[in-house]
Amino acid sequence: MGKIIAFILLNLCMVCQSAGQENDEEIPRSMNEGTLLGFGTSNIKDTYLSPFNYNGWGARILNERMKTISAGKGRYSRQQIINVDITSTRNPAENVNDFGTFIDYSLSYHYRIPFGSSIKLLAGLSTHLMGGFIYNTRNGNNPLSAKVDIDLGISMIILYGLKVKDHPLTLRYQTELPFGGLFFSPPYGISYYEMFNEGNTSDVIAFNSFHNKFAVKNYLTVDIPIRHFTLRLGYLNSLYYSETNDINTHMISHSFMIGWVKEFIVLGGKRSNNKSRVNSSYY
Amino acid sequence: MTRYIAYIMCPALLCLYLTGCDFEDEYNVSPRRNFESLWKIIDENYCFFEYKNVNWDNIYSRYSPEIEEQMSDYDLFRIMSDMLDELQDGHVNLLSSNVGISSYDGWLNGYPSNFNTEVLRNTYWSRSQNYNDIVKHNRIVDNQIGYIYYGSFKESILEKDLDNIFSTFSYCKGIIIDVRDNGGGSITNSDRLASRFLNEKTLCGYIRHKTGKGHDDFSDPYPIYLTPSHGYLWLKPVIVITNRKCYSATNNFVSKMKVLPSVTILGGRTGGGSGFPFTSELPNGWSIRFSTSPILDVDKQHTEFGIEPDIEVDLTDEDIKENKDTLIEEAVRILLN
């Protein structure tokens, strides 16, 4: 009798497990992708180039992708953000320009905590890679200040779905705060000639954390469905402060973002052969 | 939940508020503010205080009382320029769009020019090929000597063009590299030429940089090597002709060439200018350039005040009258013997 009960329980478990898998298959995990353009103000100070604040404008293009991952039964999601930022700023006397170009990529994994049906809190870790430079149009032998950072940080998102006159909106607040990593940190008075022509690259990489760097991004968006499209409007505030080897840098930007969002299911690889789930024009 | 959101957003908004307030360095035309700023930039960055035995605090005490809030830009510029001249450095320049450029040229005083363009045009450059406005090359003395005049290292010569120039010298007994009145330019350009005269990687000097704002805060000397070009190499005798106006990158070129075994430096003492310069600015928008990284010779000695030639030769009036350049004639005599 015991053997029979054990056999039934085992089979029940297997059925439940397979049913769960089928359930996973039936509810495919979709990808939320947004591409936004941003315009706003930029304030840059890099004492390797000048002791003064340079103010001007900045433009950026940002692509973000978010998807729940298979591990943890949908409790985890992955987010990737690629951002390209260009800035043009002028010194206080308005007779010199700094041009900046930066590209940064972040990969975050969040644990998802729902609060009711309309609010989700996502909290997790992120890795962030940033590279770029500031170019000063007047400085002869020190015209460039390069920036390369790789960080680990905390990332947090609050998603809030609401309706305004039966119109569904989704609000999102996101913040990213790096807490440690490595960055390019040239010694106080070293020239790029000495570093890159003569090869003196010792001591140009330093550990960074809150003692010498503070960076945070605040990102606020609202998704507005309009017919077959979803419009995303937002505000992105990026703050970056560093102080190493008596070289102070700050980069502050405020960007107003506009773009579109699409939610789609990735069916690449073997999944694309499952013709019962998709009416493909190709496969 | 609203309370949680507030807890989370408050630090972020506080950061936004705090960082948004950092606008203390604004446009300022106050003579006092600009004078103080200039003095501080030099104090924290200039690299030859100790070598030149300059007491920058004393200099502040001397010039500061001359600053008045109602003074004109011209007067302020003049006082600042006079203060900077105390550094005796041609790499220290103040630049104002409405007043001009200050440039110390006291290092030229007491030295003969040793350079007469009329004689050169009449006798040595008349058949030369002009690579551009400031680089000329030619074979002289019945094609026995190759001659290159390089008037500024701001101009570059392409590697393939250097190959062509050196290949025309292949049957010559020696080469003269004339860099008189070459006030410098890019070390990349001067190194490109120097790399033709050696066949193995050679230690040619050292460089140091400031590691902090103190006058003595310097890194250890970092070796500078010259590596041979992949193009045409010239290992037969070379004479580099110099005068006092060989400055900055040209001084660096002479310092490196002096190390090479087949090279002789002939003419007058070079001008120096061995500090690698940086640029910064004042609150009124004026630009300030100054030496920050001393480049030392192979014996770790400064060349800020110039390099003595191996053979000192001055241009004589008698030779000028005969349309002869004493320095070139002496170089030819040495190379043919």
Interface residues (C-beta under 8 A of the other chain):
Chain A: N43 K45 S50 P51 F52 N53 N91 P92 A93 E94 N95 V96 F115 G116 I119 L121 R138 N139 G140 N141 N142 M156 I158 Y173 T175 P187 Y188 G189 I190 S191 Y193 E194 N197 E198 N200 F214 V216 N218 N237 L239 Y241 N245 D246 H250 I252
Chain B: M1 Y4 I5 I8 M9 A12 C15 L16 T19 G20 D22 F23 D25 E26 Y27 N28 S37 I41 N45 C47 S97 I187 T188 I207 H209 K210 T211 G212 K213 D217 S219 Y222 I224 Y225 F276 P277 F278 T279 S280 E281 P283 N284 G285 S287 R289 T292 S293
